[in-house]
Amino acid sequence: MVPVEQRRRRRWFDLSAFRSDIRAAAYDATAALVITLLIFAWFYRRIDAGTSATLQVMPFLADAGLYWMYWMCQAFGWSALLWAWITVLLGLLRTTRGAAGLPVSAMRIEKWRRTTSLTTIALMFAHAFWFFAELVRENEAGLGPAGRVWSAFIDVFVPGGYSSGTGQIAILIGLLALYLAIPLGLAFYARRSIGAKVWRVLHASVIVVYVLSVWHTLLYGTNVWFDGWFRTTIWLLQLPVAALLLLRLVTPAHPPRPRPLDALGRLAGRGAAAATIVVLLLVAASGRDGGRTPGAEGAGLNVTQPMIWAGLAAFIVAVTILVIREHRLASVRQTTAGRRAPQTPQTGDE
């Protein structure tokens, strides 16, 4: 007989499905690791040859062998963004009504989405870990081994802990993306406990993680501190995401409920997606995205940590309200269905 506590854990979190997806993600993660190593080799060769535009901003990184952990961190960051892009595209395809016409079944797309999501979280953590390892190596002034580790941990893994330069914004944004990706990404395995409607709210909010990841990478990533085809290409790759998001909002897989608040939310989402497409086209055409430009003096930060914390608070409040609302609606539907269900007549034996 299965113990009560074990049954409760099984009900709360679907460990069986989680283990199955981890096993399935082994091939996906292996491909991601190979691509990461190729990116690392490319970065290393450019730094070693002195052709990386990053050296215009941070010339001390010219010793590729000494700073190899930093470049490993950067390589994992780029592969994480690539896998996040793939995951978002798969998720949008899966939840769009036109997905039925694709040559691949919806179940297969959903399986791919889950495995790439797990790989993305692992890549994001590896990105942060290698930066942590590099800071441990660098932290030598007056610090013992424990002090070096603790100082690096605060800088890398504590939101707001890094307090100098653009890192105070870049690392905060990246950490919020990582820490939001974990619960929102794993919410799928708790959907039976929290309810399908609530899970859909959490699942839809994952797009914020992707936005933070793009912001963190394109505006603060040290490998794109230059104008040129590479940065423009990355911006253009965001067009399919925005277009699919707009299509998803126009033709959702699940029929929308005829309620004014839901209609207003869909209208706002469509407007935001359409505006994003326009902005992406303007950025690609002009080359101006707020990132670094060779030869230009670094501008002051136009975003502050209090602004980011306020945005996070607003996001959490909005998601919480939607979750509570969906939970209450689900309870009302269950109560109504229970009242409408035919009552089984009781006999004396019962």
N, C-alpha and C positions, 0 to 999 in steps of 0.2 A: 504493500500500500504506500502511495506517495505521501510524504509528510506534508502537513498543512502549509508550513513556511515555504517549502519548495513549490507547492501549487500556486501560492500567492505570487512568488517571483515569476513563475511561468506566465501567469495571467497578466502581470504588470509589464513584463518585457519579454518579447518573443525571442528567447535565446536560440531556439532551434533555427529560426529563419536567419538570425544574425550570424550564427556559425556557418550556415550554408552560404550566405553571401560573402563572408570572409574567405571561405575556400574558393568560391567562384572568382573572387577579386585577385587571386594569386597571379593569374595570367595578365590581368589588367595592370597590376602593380609592377610586375616584371617589365612590361613594356614601358611603363612610366619611368622606372629606374634606368633602363637603357637610354631613353631619350634624355633623362637628366644628366647622365654621364656624357652624352654627346654634347649637350649644351655646355657643361663644365669644360670639356676639352676645347670647345670653341672660345669660351671666355678666356681660358688659360692661355691659349695661343695668341689671342689679340693683346692681352696684357703683356705677355712675354715679348711680343714683337713691338710693343709701344704704339699700336694702332687703335686702341680703344679710346673713344672720346671721354670715357670716365676719368682718364688721367688728367684731362684739362681741369677738372674740378677737384679731384683728390689724387695729386701726383704721387703721394706716399704709397699708393697701392701698386706702384710699378713693379715691385718684387713679387711676381706671381707665386713663386715657391713659398715665400714667407706667409702670404695671405691666402693660401689655397683654401682654407676653411671658409673664408668670406666668399670666395667665388663658388664654392660648393653650396653655400647658403643661397646665393643668387640663382644658381642653376635650379635648385629645388623650388625656389619661388616662381620661376618661369614655368616649370613643368606643372606646378600646382595651379597656376592661372590657366594653362592649357587644358588641364583636366576639369577645372571648374567650368570652363567654357563648354566643353563637351557635355558635362553633366547637365548644365542649364539647358542646352539645346535638346538633349534627350528628354528632359522633364517637360519642356514646352511642347515638344512633339507628342509626348504621351498624353498630355491633357488638352490637346486641341481636337476638335470634332473631326477634322479632316484626317486624323491619324489612321482611320479605318482603311483608307486607300493606299497606305504605304505597303511596300513589299514585305516588310517585317511585321510580325504580330505585335500588338500592344503589350502583351505579356513579356515578350522578348525585350522590347524597348525599356519596359519597367525594370527588368532584371539588369540590363546594362546600366540604367540610371543609378540603381542602388549600388552596384559594384564600383562604378566610377566615382560615386559620392564618397564611399569609404576610402578609395585611393586618394581622392582629393584631400580629405581630412588628414590622412597620413603624410602626404606631401607638404601640406601647410605646417604640420608640426615639425617635420624634418627641416623645413626652411628656417623656422625659429630656432631649432636646436643647433644648427650649424652656426648661426649668428651668435648664439649663447656660447658655443665652444670657442669661437674666435675671440669673444670678449674675455673669456676666462684666460686665454693665452696672453692677451694684451694687458690685462689688469695686473700690473707688477709693482706699481709705486706704493710702497709701504703697506702692502696687503699680504697676509699669509695665504696659504692654499684655501682655507675656509672662507676668508674674506673675499678672495678673488671670485670664488664660486657664487657667494651670496650677492656680491655687487653685480655680477653678470646676470644673475637670476632676476634681480630687481629691474635691471635695465631692459631685459628681453621679455620676461613673462608677467610682469606686473603692469597692468594698464596705467599709463601716466608716469611710470617709473623712469623712463628715459627723458631727460630734461634739457637736452642741448640740441641746437640746430633744427633742421627739418625733421630729425628723428623723433622729436617730441610729438609731432603730428603723425608722421609716417608709421611709426611703430605702434602708436595707439590705435590707428585705423586697422592695421594688420592684425593686432591682437583681438580687437573686437570682432573682426571677420572670423578668426579662428575660434574664439570662445562662443560665438553665435552658431557657427557651423556644426559644432559637436551636438548640442541638444536638438537643434532644428533638423539636422541630418539624421540623427538616430531616432527621432520621434516616430518614424515609420514603424519601428519595432514595438512601439507602445500604443499603436493606433487602436487595438482592441480594448485597451483600458481607458483611453481618453476619448474614444469615439471617432468615427470616420469624419464627421463634420469638423470637429475640433482639429483633427490631424490635417485636414485640407487647409485650414487657416494657417497652421504652423508651416506646412509644406510650401504654401504660396509666399510666405514671408522670407523664404530662403533666398529669393532674388536680391534682398538687401545685402546678404553676405557676398554675393557676386559683385554688386556695385562697389562695396568697400574694397574688395580684392583688386578690382580694376583701378580704383582711385589710388590705392596703396602702391600699385605696381607702376602705372603709367606716369603718375605725377611725382613720385618719390623714388622709384627704382633707379639705382645708380647706373644701370646699363642703358637707360634711354634718355640720358641727359644730353641729347643732341637732337637737332632737326634732321629729318631725312626719311627715306622710304620705310625704314623699320618701324618707327613710331607711328607713321601714317597707316601702315598696314595693320598694326595692332588695333588702331582706332576703327579702321574699316571692318575688321572682324567682329566688331560689336554690332554692326548693322543687322546680321541675321538674328541675333538675340533680341534686339528691339523690334524687328519685324515680326518674329514669331510671338513675342509677348503681345504685340498689338493684335495679331491674328487670334491668339488665345483668348484675349478679352472680347473680341468680336464674335468668335465662334467657340465658346467653351464646350468641353466634352460633357459636362454636367449642365443640364438646363438651368438657367438662372431663376431665382425666386422673384416673383412680382412684388417686391417690396421697395418703397421709395429709397431707403438707405442703401440697399444693395445696388439699385440702379444708379444712384449718385456715385457710389464707389467705383462701379464699372466705368462710368463716364469720366471720372477723374483719372482712372488708370489708363484709359484710351488716350486721353489728352496728354498724359505724361509720356506714354510710349511714343506717340506721334511727335511730340516735341523733342524727345531723345533722338529720334531718327534725323530730324532737321539739324540738331546740334552736332551730331556725329558727322554729317555731310559737311557742315561748315568748318568743323575742326580739320577734317581731312583735306578740304580745299585750301584753307588758310595756313595750316600747319601750326596754328596757335592753340595750345591746349593747357597752358598754365605751367608746363614743365620747364626744365632748364633749356637755355639757348646758349650755344658757344659764344664766348666773348662778351656776354652780357653780365652785368653785375647781379648777384643774387638778390632778389626782391624779398622784402619782409614777408612773414607768414600772414596770409589773408584769412586763415582759419586758425582758431585757437582751441585749446583743449576744452574750456568751458562750453564752447559752441558744439563740439563733438559730443560731450557728455549730455548736453541738452537734447541733441538730436537722438541719442540713444534712449534717453528717458521717454521722449515722445514716441519713439518706435515701440518700446516695451509697453507703454500705456495703451497705444492703439491695438497692439496684438492681444493684450490682456482683455480689453473691452470686447474684441471680436470673439475671443475664446469663451468668455463668460456668456456672451450672447448666444453663441452656437450651442453651448452646454445647456442653457435654459430652454432653447428651442427644442433640443433633442429630448429633454425631460418632458416638455409639454406634449410632444408627439407620442412619446411612450405612454404617457398617462391617457391621452385620447384614444390611442390604439387599444389600451387595456380596457377602457370603458366600452368600446365598440365590440370587443371580442365576445363571442357567445359563451354564456356561462354553462358549465357542465353540471347537470343535476346531480345532487348528492343522494346517496342511498343510505339506508340504515346501517349497512355494514361499514360504511366509511365513518 
